[in-house]
Amino acid sequence: MRYPSCLLPALLAGALAFIPGATAKPVALLPAPQSLTAAEGSFTLTATSGIAIPTSDAGARNAAERLSEMLVRTGGPKLTIKTGGAVRFERAAGIPAEGYRLTTSSSGATISASDDAGLLYGAVTLWQLARPGKSGIFIPAVAITDGPRFRWRGLMLDSARHFQSPEFIKRLIDAMAANKLNTLHWHLVDDQGWRIEIRKYPRLTDVSAWRLPATAPGAPPLPRIGGFYTQVQIREIVAYAARRGITIVPEIEMPGHALSAIRAYPRLGMGVPLPKGVESDWGVFPWLYNTDDTTFAFLQDVLDEVMPLFPSRYIHVGGDEAVKDQWKASPKIQAQMKSLGITSEDKLQSWFIQRIGRYLTAHDRRLIGWDEILDGGITLDATVMSWRGIDGAVAAAKAGHDAILSPSPILYLNHRQGVTAAEGTGRAELITLAQVYGFDPAPASIPAEQQRHILGLQGNLWTEHVRTDAGAGEAIFPRAAAIAELGWSPADHRDFGDFVRRLAPQMTRLSALGITASPAVFRPVVTLSPDGARARVTLTGQSGLPLRYTIDGTLPGSGSATYSAPLSLPVPTRLRVASMLDGTALPGAIDLRITAAALRRRDDTQLKLCTQGIALRLIDDAPAKGPRAAFLTDIGNPCWIYQAAPMDGVREIAIDVGQMPFNFQIGHDVDKIRFRAPATLAGEVEVRDGCDGPRIATLPLGPAAHNRAVTRLTATLKPMSGAHDLCITYTAKGVNPLWAIGAVQLVTTP
């Protein structure tokens, strides 16, 4: 759901309020500009104001059209281009690349820049200054000088694991432009899917753009999923992005992550058979391209169709996670290595990548790849995208290579950004907005003289566990706004509290552009526990903004009580809580009914995982249509702890369970997963008083084995008193199916 339109005037007006006195300035620009000076006065934009541009200046015309479009989409007037318009675009020599100057006064606004990008970013800033007024759109008087800190300010979207609609890609591009991000790295090829039409090789999309999702053993098949982008669609999207100052860099993975190509054309692989349905697994696959000349001819043919679609100077070739076992086991590969004088499989990958790099260079393109391309040596003109921490960027810069910082986990947007069940699925490790904002894109480990090789930074969204367009939007934003500020604003402008205040109206603008950002940063987190006959309630939040609450059913407002310490509330109570900004309740507000049962319930996100080996929040594999449950688990050790469970008066335990397929390529690590032997065919859920303590309940999984959705299992408990850590595991003969806990409910005697 998008944020209510009624929030737009309140948030924009509140966040653009002036601080009294000479130092007054608007505070809602994001990313923060290099310098801003507030002045006296203002002007009002109306439908008759108009925009003036230099004669025959296509870049200025584009910036003017984008300004008018953005104003209309956020409730403002549609401005036309005309002589003597109140908004003026002009060229000015000497302004750095992508930079601009913006001055506004009672006579209107002037945006000056040396290049097209600067004019566009000046338009974005003017759009952000606008707020509703009595007779039009109010623009405060300011003087702004601005430009980016880094030239690569990017996002990566994985369309290979799950396909996003072309309409979503355009909405994402709009949101990127609104945050002055300038590079969309489009991950179009991976083991699970091939998403780009290659006319010479139609089976790439006829076969490998589609798959049947994995299901638990015995479950009915789910409908086929997938899709691909035609070359016509790609040209349209690339042009759409270019008009908004965004370059799209395509990625064609090699030599690993090659399963989709090998599915379509088996001759490209090492001859190792593909298990049925393996394309629906997640993880790191062992299937590689072979190194025959015919395979290089295939890859060059693919690139020959890719390059005309994407005018980007860079072409990304992946190069990551290439498991070399199949190369090691191949007599043909080993003989080839010997004839070439290549002494290791890593150096063979280097030879592979360099051969492709030379082909790209011959076509006036530059190769970029993940930091594994450093392992065997690369050509000097190759650019390194550092994902295994920042070490790849450090090594690349010291060796004279350009580099882009994209480290896991801090800039990986497939990690959860909040701790509640309202958050999406993905990697369980929490990466909050504040953590992203605190990332240093100019680490001291890179000497000052080599900092020039750091082109910028990029956030990555991998979509193994992001099935929908809406889910992708929420995973990307608002953390992408923090990445935008890191890439644009001066280092000494960092202030997370100020950023949060500017973020609130920006999220509302993004909603108007079609991207609903996750409200996790504003969502209050509630912890409940019994307090005699009452409830003890603790509230926390990420934003640092005040939390206001009510217990009378009304929406919290500026006059509501402010949370400052744990609450003791009667049972039952309806508790409503919201983060507040300038008297306005922000998205993410909660409405909770506190009952006796709620005090003794924990959902999957409130249980503690016993270990964090491969911790994921996964979506259920059923139903085919409609909402699905999600489960937080460590797939390498499914084990949960209900910490300090209040056991006084508890006589029964109810556990909601679901089963999912174990569709994970984790190599030999799968052999390390151990379960206690089951006593029944389907196995049992076991509850212990501490993970090394006695078993206090056994819940047979038989009733859930044939239910594709969530099943509630129950068991009686002997009387216990006080608080206990309940440890929950299950017995099984193997890893498939993967069982998971949705919630635990302790039931007391009536």
N, C-alpha and C positions, 0 to 999 in steps of 0.2 A: 504494500500500500504506500502511496506517496504521502508526504506530509500534507496536512490539511492546508488548503489555500488561504484559510483565515490566518495562518501563522506568518505568511509572507510579509504583510505590512508591519505586524508587530515586531518580528525579528529584524527586518531591515531597518525600521525606524529606530528601534532600540539600539542596535549595534552601530548605527551611524550617528548616534547622539553626540553632541559636542561637549567636551569638557570645558567648563567656564574658564575664561581668562585668555591671555595671549597665547598660551601653549595649546589651545583647543585644537583638536584634530579628529577626523573621522577614524574609526578604529576597525572598520570591517573589510579592509583590503586584504586579499589573500591570493598569492603570496605577498608578504610585506614588501613595500617598495624600498629602494635604496635611500631615498630621502623624500620627505613630505613636509611642506610648510603650509599651515592653514592661514587663510586670509579672511578679511571681512567681506561679507556679502554672499550672494548666491545667484543662481538663475533657474528658471523653470523651463523644462522641456515640454513642448506640446506637439501635437500632430503638425502644426504649421512651422515648427522651428527649422527643420531642414538640415541637410548636411552639405557642406561645400568641399569639393575635392579639386586637385589640379587637373587641368585639361589632359585627356588621354593618359591618365595614370591608372593602369589596371589594378595595381596593388592597393592604391587608396580607395578605388571603387569597391574592391573586395572587402576592405576593412570597414567601409561605410555600410555595406550591405550586411556584414556580420553584426555590427552594432545595432542596426535597426531590427534585425532578426532577434537578437538577444533581448532587446527591450520589449518587443512584442510578446515573447514567450514568458516574460516575467511580469506581464501586466502593464507595460508602458505603451507609449504611442508608436505608430509606424512612421518613421522618418523617411523622407524622400530626399534624393540628391538634387540640389538646386543651387543656383548662384546666390551668394549672400547668406547661406545657411548659418544657424547659430553654432553648429559644431563644424569645426574646420580641420581638415587633414592637410598637412603640408610636409614637403621634403626639406630636410636640413642636413647639411654636410657635417661630418665629424662625430656623429653619434655612434657609439659602438654597436656592433651587430646585435640585433634583437632589442636594442634599447630604444627609449622614447622619452620625450618630455611632454607633460600634460599640464596645461594651465587652464583654470576655470575662474570666471569672474561674472559680474552682473551682465556682461556683454556676450557671454557664451563660453565655449570651450575650444581650445586649440591643441591638437595632437601633432607633434613633430617627430620625425624619425628619418633615418637614412635608408632603411630597408623596409621591405614589405612586412616582415615579421614585427618590427617595431611599431608600425602603424596599427597592426592588428592587436598587439598587446596593449597599446594605448587605448584602443577601443574597449578592450576587456576591462581595463581599470575604470574608464568612464562609466561603463555599465554597472560595475560594482559600487560606484559612488552614488548611483541613482537611488532615490527612495520616494515613496508616495508623498505628494504634497497636496495642498488644498485645490490648486487649479491645474495640476499637471505633475510632472516628475521633478522633484527638488534636487538640484546639484549644488553642493557646497563649493565655496571658493577655495581652491588649493593650488599649489605649485608642486609638481612631482617630477623628479628626475629618477629614472629607473632603468634597469637592465639586469641580465641574469649573471649569476655567479659561475654557473657551468653551462656548457653548450649542449650536453646530452642530459635531458630530463625526461626519463622514459618510464613506460609501463610495458610489461610483457603479458600478453593474453594467450593462454593455451587453448586453442580451438581444436586440438587434435584429440584430447581425452574426452571432452564433451563439446559438441558443436553449438555455437551461438548464432542467432539469427543475424542476417545483414543489418536489420533495423537496430538491433542492440549495438552492433559495432559502431554504427553512426552515432547512437546516443552516447556511447563511451567516448568517441572522438569529441563530441560537443563538450562533455564534462572535462576531458583533458584540456581542451582549449581554454575553458573557463578557469583553469588553474595554471595556465601558462606552461603546461607540459608539451613537449615538442616531438617526442619519438614514440611510436607504437611498434614494438617488437612483436611480430605476429607469428606465433608458433603453430605452423600449419601442418606439420608432419610429425608423427610419433608412432609407437608400436600399435596403439589402439585405433588410429585413424589417419587417413590421408584426405586432406580437406581442400586441395587446390586442383582444379581441372588442368590436366596435361593432355592435350589433344592427341599427341603421338602415342600415348599409353593410356587408353580409356579404362583399362581394368583397375588402374589405381583408384579411381572413384567408383566404378561399377561394383567392385568387390570390396575395397578397403575403406570406403567412406561409411560403411555400415557394419553393424554387429548386433548380436543378441546379448543383452546384459546378462552377467552371471547371476545364477540363482542358487539357493541352497539345494542340496541333494533331494531329489524327489519333488521339487517344486515345479509347477507348470512354467513353461517358458514365458518370458516377458516379450512384449512387442519389440521389433527391430528398431534401433535408434541410429541416428547419424545424420549425415548430410555433407555437402561440400559447396564451395563457392565457385561459380562459373567464372571464366575469365572476364566476361562482361560485368558481372557483379564486382569483381575485384577492381577492375578499372574505375568503376563508379565510386567505390569506397576509397580508393587511393586519391582520386580527384577531390572527393568530399573532404578528406583529411588535409590535402594540400591547401584548400581554400581556408582552412582553419589553422594553418601554420604547423601542421604535423606531418612528419615523414614516417612512412610505414616501412619497416625493415622486415623482410620475410625470412623465416628460418626453414631450411630443408635439412633435416638431421642426417648425419653420416659420421663415421661408419656404423655406429650403433643406433639404437632406437629405430631399427630398419624393418621391423616385422611387417608393417603395413605394406611396404613395397614388395617384400618377399612373399607375402600372401598373394599378391596380385601376379607377381612374376617370380616363381620359385627359382629360376636360373640365376637370380641376383644373389642368392644366399649361399650358404656353405653346404647345402644338401642335407642338413639335419631336419628331420620331419617336424612339422608343427603340430602339437597336440590340438585336438578339436576344441574350439572355443578359447584358445589361449589369448586371443586378441582382446578378451574381456577381463583379463587379469590386470593388476596394478603392480608396479615395482620395476626392477631393473632386469631386462630380458637378456639372454645370451646370444640372440640371433644377430649376426653382423652381415654387412655386405661382403662378398668376396672381392678379391683384388684383380679380377680378370679385366682385360682391356674392354670387353663388351660391357662390363658393369660401369666402367668409367664413361663409356660412350652413352649409356643410359643416363647417368647423372649429368653429363654435359647436355644431353638432349633436354632433360628437365630444366636445367638452368637456362637453356636457350629460350624456353617458354616463360620462365619466371622473370628474367631480367627485363624484358619489354613491359611487363605489367607493373614493375616497381622501379621507379627512377632513382630510388635511394642509392647513394654511393656504396653503401654497405650491403652485403649479402651474408646472412648468418648461416653457418654450416653445422651448428651443434658441436659435435666432437666430445660430448660428455658421456660418462657411464658406459663406455664401450668395453664390455666384459670380453676378454680375449681368449676364453677357453676354446672356442671353436677354431680360431686361428692356430692356437697351440696344438690342437689335435689333428690338424690337417697336414698330411705329408706334402701336398701340393703347395700350400702356403709356406711351409718350412723350406721347401726347395727353392721357392721364389725368393725368400729372405736371404738364403745363402748366395744365390746368384747375384743379388743386388748388394751384398755386403752389409745387410741389415742384421744387427745382433740381438734385437729384442722386439717383442710385439708392440711395445710403446713406440719404438722408433719406426715400426711399420705403419702405425697410425699416423705418425708425423709425416712419413713419406706420402701416405694417402692424402692427408690434408694439404700438404704443400703442392701436390699435383693439382688438386682442385683450386688451390689458391692461385697458381700460375694461370689456370684457365680464366679465373675471374679477372686477374690483372690484365690479361690480354683483351678483355672486354671492358676495360676501364672501370672495374669495380674493385672494392676492397673486401677481403675476407675478415669476418669476425666470428669468434667461436668461444665456447665456454672454456674455463681455465685449464681443462685437461689438455688442450692443444699445446700447452707449454711443455708437457711432460717429455716429449721426444725431440723438442726443438721445432721452431717455426720460422718462417721468413720474417724479415724485419718489418714489412708493411702490414702484417697481420695485427688485428686488434683483439684484445683479450677481455672477455666478460667474466669477472671474478665472482663465483658463486660459493666456493668452498671457503667461506670467510673472506677476509680481505687479503689473504696471503698471495693469491693469484695476481691481484692488482699490484701488490708490492713488488713481487718478482718481475712482473711484466714491465712496470715503470723503471725498475733498476736496470733491466735489459734493454731499455730504449723503446719498448712497445707502448702504444696507447692502450688505455684500459678504462673499463667502466665498472663501477662498484655495484654489485648486485648480490650481496652476501646473504646466505642462509644462516640462521633463520630470520634475521632481523628485517630483511626486506622481502621476505617470502609471504605473500598475502594469502596463501592457503592455510595459514595458521589461524586458530581462533583468536578473536580480538576481545572477547568477553567471556565470562565464566558461567553465564546462565544458560538454561535450556533454550532460551529465545535465540541464541546464536546459531550459526550454521554449522555445517560439517567441515571436516578437514583435519589437519594436523592438530593434535591436542595441545601441544605446547603453546602457551599464551604469548602472543606478540601484540601488545597494546599500542594504542595511538601514541602514548607518551614515550614508549620505547622506540618507536620508529622516529619520532621527532627528536629524540636524543642521540640518534646515530650521527657519527662524525664522518662526513664524506671527504675530509682532508686529514687522514690520520697522521700522527707524528712519525709513524714507522716508515713513511715515504719521505725521503729527504726533500727539502724545499726545492732544490734544483730539478727534481724529477716530478714534482707536483704537476707540472705542465702536461704530463702524459695522462693525468686523470681527466678524462673527457667529461665525466659526470656520474650520475647514478640512475638506478632503475629498480622499480618494484616489480616482482613477478607473481602472477597468479597462475598456479598449476591447478587444473580442474578435474583431477581424478574424482574428487568428492564434491564437486560443484556442478550440479546437473542442469541448472536453469539460468536463464538470463538474469533474472532478479537476484538470484544467489550470487552470481558473478559481480553484479553491481555493488551489492552489500559487502562482499569480500574486499573489493578494491577500494571503495571509499567508506570512510574519510581518510584512511591511512595514505592513500595516494595524494591527498592534499598536503599532508605532512612532507611527503617526498618532494612534492612540488616546491614547498617553501625551502627545503634543504638545498634544492638545486638552483633556486632563483635568488633568494634573499641573502644579504650579507651575513657572515657568520656571527657578528656581534649583535644581530637583531633577535636572537633566540630568546623566547619567553613563552613557555608552554601555556601559562595562564592566559596571556594575551592572545595566543594562537587559538585557544578554545573559544574565547569570546568572538573572535573573527570567524571561526569555523561555523558557528550556529547559523548565521544568515547565509553563509556559503552553501551549507547543506540544503537549505530551503531553495536557493537558486538552482542547485543541481536537480532537485526534485522537479522543478519546472522544466528542466531540460530532459527529463525522462530517466534520471538515475536516482534511485532512492538509496542513500548512504545508510550504513548500519548506525543505529543510535547507541551502540554499546558504550561509547564514552560518556553518554548522559544517563544510561540506564542504572537506576539504583539496584544494588544487590542486597537482598534480605536474608538474614540468618535467623532462624527461629529455634527456640528451645523452651521446654516447660519451665515454669517458675512457680511451683506450687500449683494453684488453680488458675494462674495467669500465664501469659506468654511473655517471654523475654525476647525483644526484637532488636537486632543490631543492623544498622544500615551503613553501607559503604558505597563509594562511587569512584570513577576514574577521573572525572573532570576537575575536581577541586571546587566546583560551584556549590552553592548552598543546596541542601536537600530540604524541601518543605513537605509536610505530610498533613493528612486529615484522617479522622476516624469517624466522620459523619456521612461519608459517601460522596462528598463534594470533591471536585477537582482542586488540587492544591493551587493556591495563588499567592500573591505578594503578602497577603495578610495571614496566611496559614503558619502553623508552628514550624520553627526551624529545628531540624535534628541536630543535637549536640552530644548526646550520650545515649546508651542503650535504653530502650523503652520497656516499661512493664504495662502490658495492656490486658484488659479483660478478654475472656474467651466466651463466645466468638466476638470478633471485631472485623470490620471492613477497613483495611488500611490502604490508603492511596498515597503514593510518594512520587515526586518529580524533582529533577534538577531544575533550578531556576536561573534565568538570566534576565536581569532588568525587569523583574516582575512577570515574566512570561514563562510558563511551563514548557520545557523542551521535550522533543521526541524521546521515547523510551520510558515514559512514565508507567508505573505499575499500579495495578488494582488487585489487591490480594485479600482473600477471605481467610482470616486466621481462625481455624477450628482446632479442636482437640486432636483430630486426625492429622491436620497439617503440621502440628508440632512434632509428630513422630513419623514423618515421611521425608525421604530423600530421593530426588530423581538422579539420573545418571551423572549429571554435572556436579551434584552435591556430594556424591560418593567419592572417596579418594581411591585412585588407582594404586595398587600395591607396588607396581613398577612403572617405569616410563620408557621401556625399551623401544617399542614401535607403537606409540600411543596415538590413537586416531579417534575422531568422532565420526561414525559411519552412518550412512542412511540405510534403512531397512530395504530389503529387496521386494517388498510387497506393501500395498497393492499396486497393480499396474497403473491405475489412475487414482488421483487424489492424494491427500497428505500421507506421508510415511513417518514412522517413528525414527528417531536417531539414538545412537548408543555410543557412549564414551567407553573405550576399552584399550587395553594393550594387547594387540593381536599375538604377541609373543608370550604373554603370560596373562590370560584373562582372570583377573582377580581384583576384587573391590573391597573397600573397607567403609563401613558405616561408623564413623568416628564418634565416640562418646554417645552411643545410642542410649537413650533414657529407658531403662528396662523395668522401672517400678510399675507394677500392675500389668505388664505386657504378658499376654497369654497366647499370642499367635503372630506369625510373621507371614506377610504376603509379598511375593516378589514377581514383578512383571518382567517376563523374558521374551526375547525374540531371537530368531536364528537367521544367519546370513551366510552367504558363500565365503569360504576361505579362498579368495582369488588373488593371492599375493605371490609375486615372484620375489622370494627373498633368499634364493640360493640354498646353501647348506644350513642356514640358520633355522630352516623349518625343522630340521632334525633335532634341534635343541628344545623344541616345545614339548613339554611333558604334562600328562594328566594322570590323576589317580584312576585306577581301573574302575569301570562302571559295574554296578551290581545288577543293573537292568539294561535292556537292549538300547534304549535311548540315552541312558546316563541319568545323572542326578545333579541338582544344585545342592551344594553343601554349605552350611553356615557353621562357623566356628567362633568360639569366644577367644578372639585373638588368632592370628594366622598360625601360630604354633600351639594353640590351645585345643581343648576338647571340642568335638563336634556336638552342636546343640540342636541341629535340625537338618533333615534330609528331605528334599523336594523332588520327586521323580519327574523327569522331563518328558515322559511318555505322553501326557495330555497336550504338550506343546509341539510334539514332533511333527504332527500333520496339520498344524495351524500355521498358515503363512504369515499371519499378523502377530500382534503381541498377545501373549497368554499370561494370565495371572495364576501363579502357583501359591499354595498355602500350606502351612504346617503349624502344628501346635508347639508351644514352648513350655518348658518347665519354669516355674517362678524364679526370677532373678531380681536383684535390686541394684540400684546405683547405675552408673554409666559404664558401658562396655564397648570396646571396639569389636564390632562384628565383621568377621572376614568371610567373604563369599566367593566361592569357586565352583567349578563343576567338573564332573568326571566325564571321560570320553575315551573312545578307542583311537581317535585321530583328530586332526585339526578341522576337518570338514564334516558337518557345518560348524561355523563359529557362533557360539551362543553369547548373548550379551544381556546385561541388566538394564531395564528401562527405569525402574523405580523400586524402592523398598518401603513397605508400610508396616509399622509395628501397630498391632491391634491390642487395645487394652480391654480389660473386663468392664462390661457396661456398669 
